[in-house]
Amino acid sequence: MPISRAVVVTEAGNKLVRQLCEHWGQHQEVEQSAEQSRVQFDRGSCLLKPEEDKLHVAVESLDEEGLDQLEGLVARDMERLAGEEVLDIIWEN
C-alpha cells in the first residue's frame, strides 16, 4: 500500500484536526482519540497527529492513483479550513 506523509507547521493543529474530522465525519468513518484521528475514505485512509507546533499527516491508499487523489483532497481541505494561515504541505513517499 502506498503511503505519503507530511509534517505541517501550524500553531492550530488540534483545532484543524477537530475541524477536519467534523467536516469529513459527515460522510466518512472517523475515529478520534486524545493523540490522533483516523479518517477512512473509499480509496484509503488519513491519519492526523497534532503536536504543539505541527501536524503530522499520513495518507494511505490501495494504489498510486488513489494516493494522489487523497493527497489532493486532504491538502485542499486543510488549506481551506486553516483560514488565513498559510500551510506548507509537502508530501513525502
PAZA-207971 format. One record per residue: residue number from 0; residue in one letter; x, y, z of N, C-alpha, C, O in turn. Coordinates in pm, whole numbers, plus 50000, padded with zeros to 5 digits. Atoms other than C-alpha are relative to their C-alpha. Layout:
<nodes>
NODE / NUM / a / X / Y / Z / X / Y / Z / X / Y / Z / X / Y / Z;
...
</nodes>
This chain:
<nodes>
NODE / 0 / m / 50084 / 49881 / 50000 / 50000 / 50000 / 50000 / 50087 / 50124 / 50000 / 50172 / 50139 / 50088;
NODE / 1 / p / 49923 / 49875 / 50001 / 50147 / 50336 / 49904 / 49957 / 50093 / 50113 / 49839 / 50105 / 50145;
NODE / 2 / i / 50024 / 49906 / 49890 / 50179 / 50589 / 50185 / 50075 / 50129 / 49971 / 50187 / 50127 / 49921;
NODE / 3 / s / 49935 / 49870 / 50005 / 50256 / 50962 / 50183 / 49987 / 50065 / 50137 / 49887 / 50048 / 50206;
NODE / 4 / r / 50001 / 49931 / 49871 / 50345 / 51170 / 50486 / 50038 / 50146 / 49980 / 50112 / 50182 / 49888;
NODE / 5 / a / 49964 / 49859 / 49999 / 50366 / 51541 / 50556 / 50004 / 50047 / 50145 / 49923 / 50005 / 50228;
NODE / 6 / v / 49996 / 49933 / 49871 / 50469 / 51743 / 50860 / 49970 / 50147 / 49971 / 50048 / 50215 / 49903;
NODE / 7 / v / 50049 / 49866 / 50031 / 50279 / 52072 / 50850 / 50019 / 50089 / 50123 / 49965 / 50060 / 50230;
NODE / 8 / v / 49979 / 49906 / 49890 / 50395 / 52361 / 51069 / 49874 / 50082 / 50019 / 49827 / 50149 / 49926;
NODE / 9 / t / 50120 / 49923 / 49968 / 50093 / 52515 / 51242 / 49986 / 50009 / 50152 / 50016 / 49914 / 50224;
NODE / 10 / e / 50028 / 49983 / 49858 / 50006 / 52654 / 51583 / 49859 / 49950 / 50035 / 49824 / 49939 / 50152;
NODE / 11 / a / 50141 / 50037 / 49979 / 49645 / 52537 / 51536 / 49973 / 49856 / 49961 / 49866 / 49825 / 49908;
NODE / 12 / g / 50015 / 50139 / 50041 / 49698 / 52164 / 51483 / 49877 / 49932 / 50059 / 49803 / 49865 / 49987;
NODE / 13 / n / 50117 / 50063 / 49937 / 49435 / 52050 / 51735 / 49870 / 50052 / 49942 / 49778 / 49975 / 49915;
NODE / 14 / k / 50120 / 49939 / 50057 / 49178 / 52293 / 51601 / 49977 / 49950 / 49858 / 49864 / 49918 / 49820;
NODE / 15 / l / 50011 / 50044 / 50138 / 49249 / 52193 / 51243 / 49953 / 49854 / 49992 / 49868 / 49821 / 49910;
NODE / 16 / v / 50043 / 50141 / 49998 / 49215 / 51821 / 51321 / 49852 / 49991 / 50038 / 49777 / 49915 / 49976;
NODE / 17 / r / 50141 / 50001 / 49958 / 48885 / 51886 / 51500 / 49908 / 50043 / 49885 / 49805 / 49981 / 49860;
NODE / 18 / q / 50081 / 49951 / 50112 / 48751 / 52085 / 51203 / 49996 / 49898 / 49885 / 49891 / 49874 / 49826;
NODE / 19 / l / 49995 / 50099 / 50107 / 48867 / 51824 / 50950 / 49912 / 49879 / 50034 / 49838 / 49830 / 49949;
NODE / 20 / c / 50079 / 50116 / 49960 / 48708 / 51540 / 51147 / 49850 / 50031 / 49999 / 49769 / 49946 / 49962;
NODE / 21 / e / 50140 / 49961 / 50007 / 48381 / 51731 / 51180 / 49953 / 50004 / 49855 / 49844 / 49957 / 49823;
NODE / 22 / h / 50034 / 49989 / 50142 / 48382 / 51804 / 50806 / 49990 / 49863 / 49935 / 49889 / 49830 / 49874;
NODE / 23 / w / 49998 / 50131 / 50064 / 48479 / 51456 / 50691 / 49904 / 49902 / 50066 / 49854 / 49811 / 50000;
NODE / 24 / g / 50087 / 50092 / 49927 / 48269 / 51285 / 50958 / 49856 / 50001 / 49952 / 49779 / 49912 / 49987;
NODE / 25 / q / 50136 / 49995 / 50054 / 47953 / 51390 / 50777 / 49977 / 49887 / 49900 / 49863 / 49844 / 49880;
NODE / 26 / h / 50014 / 50102 / 50104 / 48024 / 51126 / 50509 / 50098 / 49884 / 50013 / 50088 / 49786 / 49939;
NODE / 27 / q / 49895 / 50101 / 49987 / 48322 / 50919 / 50628 / 50003 / 49948 / 50144 / 49953 / 50013 / 50236;
NODE / 28 / e / 49979 / 50055 / 49866 / 48406 / 50696 / 50923 / 50121 / 50070 / 50062 / 50228 / 50074 / 50003;
NODE / 29 / v / 49895 / 49928 / 49930 / 48614 / 50891 / 51176 / 50022 / 49937 / 50138 / 49926 / 49913 / 50211;
NODE / 30 / e / 49962 / 50049 / 49867 / 48799 / 50751 / 51480 / 50090 / 50104 / 50063 / 50190 / 50145 / 50003;
NODE / 31 / q / 49920 / 49897 / 49934 / 48934 / 51001 / 51732 / 50043 / 49953 / 50139 / 49966 / 49888 / 50210;
NODE / 32 / s / 49951 / 50021 / 49865 / 49149 / 50967 / 52042 / 50070 / 50129 / 50043 / 50074 / 50225 / 49967;
NODE / 33 / a / 49931 / 49880 / 49952 / 49343 / 51216 / 52252 / 50127 / 50029 / 49920 / 50167 / 50144 / 49907;
NODE / 34 / e / 49873 / 49983 / 50070 / 49660 / 51156 / 52047 / 49988 / 50014 / 49849 / 50071 / 50081 / 49787;
NODE / 35 / q / 50008 / 50001 / 50146 / 49538 / 51106 / 51690 / 49857 / 49979 / 49953 / 49768 / 49943 / 50030;
NODE / 36 / s / 50129 / 50024 / 50064 / 49247 / 51084 / 51450 / 50026 / 49926 / 49869 / 50125 / 49951 / 49801;
NODE / 37 / r / 49990 / 50075 / 50126 / 49191 / 50845 / 51160 / 49867 / 50014 / 49927 / 49760 / 50001 / 49985;
NODE / 38 / v / 50118 / 49987 / 50086 / 48951 / 50900 / 50871 / 50010 / 49894 / 49891 / 50113 / 49882 / 49824;
NODE / 39 / q / 50004 / 50104 / 50103 / 48851 / 50614 / 50642 / 49923 / 50052 / 49880 / 49805 / 50084 / 49890;
NODE / 40 / f / 50061 / 49959 / 50125 / 48780 / 50716 / 50283 / 49978 / 49877 / 49912 / 50027 / 49769 / 49943;
NODE / 41 / d / 50023 / 50112 / 50092 / 48662 / 50498 / 49994 / 50131 / 49946 / 49943 / 50146 / 49826 / 49925;
NODE / 42 / r / 49875 / 50040 / 50067 / 49012 / 50493 / 49841 / 50117 / 49983 / 50095 / 50228 / 49952 / 50050;
NODE / 43 / g / 49890 / 50014 / 49906 / 49218 / 50481 / 50162 / 49969 / 50066 / 50132 / 49852 / 50078 / 50170;
NODE / 44 / s / 50020 / 49941 / 49868 / 49271 / 50648 / 50497 / 50098 / 50115 / 50023 / 50197 / 50130 / 49952;
NODE / 45 / c / 49918 / 49887 / 49962 / 49420 / 50956 / 50660 / 50018 / 49997 / 50152 / 49920 / 49984 / 50226;
NODE / 46 / l / 49968 / 49996 / 49858 / 49594 / 50968 / 50999 / 50052 / 50140 / 50033 / 50140 / 50191 / 49965;
NODE / 47 / l / 49963 / 49865 / 49959 / 49628 / 51304 / 51177 / 50049 / 49997 / 50145 / 49978 / 49949 / 50233;
NODE / 48 / k / 49943 / 49996 / 49865 / 49855 / 51356 / 51481 / 50049 / 50142 / 50029 / 50157 / 50181 / 49983;
NODE / 49 / p / 49956 / 49863 / 49970 / 49871 / 51712 / 51615 / 50103 / 50001 / 50113 / 50097 / 49921 / 50206;
NODE / 50 / e / 49904 / 49971 / 49895 / 50165 / 51834 / 51822 / 49993 / 50150 / 50027 / 49913 / 50221 / 49966;
NODE / 51 / e / 50007 / 49861 / 49957 / 50233 / 52170 / 51983 / 50011 / 50100 / 49885 / 49935 / 50197 / 49880;
NODE / 52 / d / 49979 / 49902 / 50106 / 50359 / 52346 / 51670 / 49999 / 49939 / 49860 / 50047 / 50000 / 49765;
NODE / 53 / k / 50006 / 50065 / 50131 / 50297 / 52098 / 51388 / 49892 / 49894 / 49999 / 49839 / 49854 / 50102;
NODE / 54 / l / 50100 / 50103 / 50021 / 50058 / 51845 / 51245 / 50061 / 49893 / 49909 / 50105 / 49922 / 49798;
NODE / 55 / h / 49952 / 50113 / 50080 / 50170 / 51502 / 51124 / 49881 / 49942 / 49926 / 49778 / 49911 / 49985;
NODE / 56 / v / 50108 / 50052 / 50085 / 49959 / 51377 / 50835 / 50055 / 49883 / 49919 / 50163 / 49893 / 49861;
NODE / 57 / a / 49962 / 50113 / 50084 / 49977 / 51037 / 50667 / 49876 / 49954 / 49925 / 49769 / 49938 / 49983;
NODE / 58 / v / 50110 / 50055 / 50080 / 49758 / 50915 / 50382 / 50048 / 49869 / 49939 / 50164 / 49854 / 49901;
NODE / 59 / e / 49970 / 50134 / 50050 / 49744 / 50555 / 50263 / 49888 / 49958 / 49906 / 49771 / 49983 / 49933;
NODE / 60 / s / 50098 / 50044 / 50098 / 49571 / 50403 / 49962 / 50042 / 49866 / 49942 / 50154 / 49821 / 49962;
NODE / 61 / l / 49971 / 50129 / 50063 / 49550 / 50078 / 49769 / 50091 / 50014 / 49879 / 50162 / 49920 / 49843;
NODE / 62 / d / 49919 / 49980 / 50120 / 49719 / 50230 / 49463 / 50045 / 50144 / 49989 / 49999 / 50231 / 50064;
NODE / 63 / e / 49942 / 49866 / 50017 / 49912 / 50535 / 49343 / 49895 / 50103 / 49960 / 49900 / 50218 / 50005;
NODE / 64 / e / 50105 / 49907 / 50042 / 49607 / 50692 / 49177 / 49916 / 50044 / 50119 / 49887 / 50163 / 50134;
NODE / 65 / g / 50076 / 49967 / 49880 / 49409 / 50675 / 49499 / 50080 / 50086 / 50095 / 50025 / 50176 / 50159;
NODE / 66 / l / 49913 / 49921 / 49914 / 49706 / 50814 / 49691 / 50006 / 50145 / 49952 / 49995 / 50237 / 50032;
NODE / 67 / d / 49998 / 49865 / 50057 / 49730 / 51113 / 49457 / 49869 / 50073 / 50030 / 49870 / 50191 / 50065;
NODE / 68 / q / 50130 / 49939 / 49973 / 49357 / 51178 / 49499 / 49987 / 50039 / 50147 / 49938 / 50148 / 50178;
NODE / 69 / l / 50010 / 49969 / 49857 / 49377 / 51159 / 49879 / 50093 / 50115 / 50039 / 50054 / 50200 / 50119;
NODE / 70 / e / 49910 / 49888 / 49973 / 49680 / 51389 / 49890 / 49934 / 50133 / 49962 / 49938 / 50229 / 50038;
NODE / 71 / g / 50066 / 49878 / 50046 / 49486 / 51647 / 49689 / 49882 / 50038 / 50088 / 49867 / 50154 / 50125;
NODE / 72 / l / 50118 / 49975 / 49917 / 49168 / 51613 / 49894 / 50041 / 50052 / 50137 / 49990 / 50154 / 50184;
NODE / 73 / v / 49957 / 49962 / 49866 / 49345 / 51634 / 50229 / 50064 / 50139 / 49998 / 50033 / 50222 / 50083;
NODE / 74 / a / 49934 / 49870 / 50008 / 49563 / 51929 / 50125 / 49899 / 50113 / 49976 / 49905 / 50216 / 50043;
NODE / 75 / r / 50101 / 49896 / 50028 / 49268 / 52126 / 49980 / 49916 / 50030 / 50123 / 49893 / 50147 / 50155;
NODE / 76 / d / 50085 / 49979 / 49883 / 49052 / 52074 / 50288 / 50078 / 50063 / 50115 / 50026 / 50149 / 50186;
NODE / 77 / m / 49919 / 49938 / 49895 / 49337 / 52157 / 50527 / 50022 / 50148 / 49972 / 50007 / 50230 / 50062;
NODE / 78 / e / 49976 / 49860 / 50034 / 49417 / 52479 / 50341 / 49873 / 50083 / 50014 / 49878 / 50197 / 50061;
NODE / 79 / r / 50127 / 49926 / 49990 / 49051 / 52580 / 50326 / 49962 / 50024 / 50146 / 49921 / 50134 / 50183;
NODE / 80 / l / 50040 / 49988 / 49861 / 48987 / 52513 / 50694 / 50101 / 50077 / 50085 / 50068 / 50121 / 50195;
NODE / 81 / a / 49898 / 49925 / 49925 / 49312 / 52682 / 50805 / 49972 / 50149 / 49997 / 50036 / 50225 / 50070;
NODE / 82 / g / 50033 / 49858 / 50007 / 49157 / 53016 / 50713 / 50113 / 50081 / 49940 / 50159 / 50052 / 49830;
NODE / 83 / e / 49896 / 49911 / 50051 / 49418 / 53288 / 50674 / 50141 / 49944 / 50019 / 50236 / 49994 / 49959;
NODE / 84 / e / 49867 / 50059 / 49979 / 49706 / 53071 / 50797 / 50043 / 49928 / 49872 / 49967 / 49849 / 49816;
NODE / 85 / v / 49946 / 50064 / 50119 / 49923 / 52962 / 50505 / 50072 / 49872 / 50043 / 50166 / 49877 / 50123;
NODE / 86 / l / 49939 / 50128 / 49967 / 50012 / 52593 / 50527 / 50094 / 49957 / 49889 / 50062 / 49970 / 49771;
NODE / 87 / d / 49903 / 50053 / 50095 / 50318 / 52445 / 50360 / 49990 / 49847 / 50007 / 50047 / 49786 / 50097;
NODE / 88 / i / 50025 / 50145 / 50000 / 50211 / 52088 / 50274 / 50084 / 49935 / 49892 / 50058 / 49953 / 49773;
NODE / 89 / i / 49912 / 50068 / 50093 / 50484 / 51881 / 50115 / 49993 / 49851 / 50030 / 50037 / 49806 / 50136;
NODE / 90 / w / 50016 / 50145 / 49982 / 50406 / 51511 / 50069 / 50131 / 49929 / 49969 / 50200 / 49962 / 49873;
NODE / 91 / e / 49883 / 50083 / 50021 / 50686 / 51259 / 50101 / 49956 / 49854 / 49997 / 49881 / 49809 / 50083;
NODE / 92 / n / 50036 / 50142 / 50011 / 50653 / 50896 / 49987 / 50111 / 49916 / 50057 / 50102 / 49793 / 50058;
</nodes>
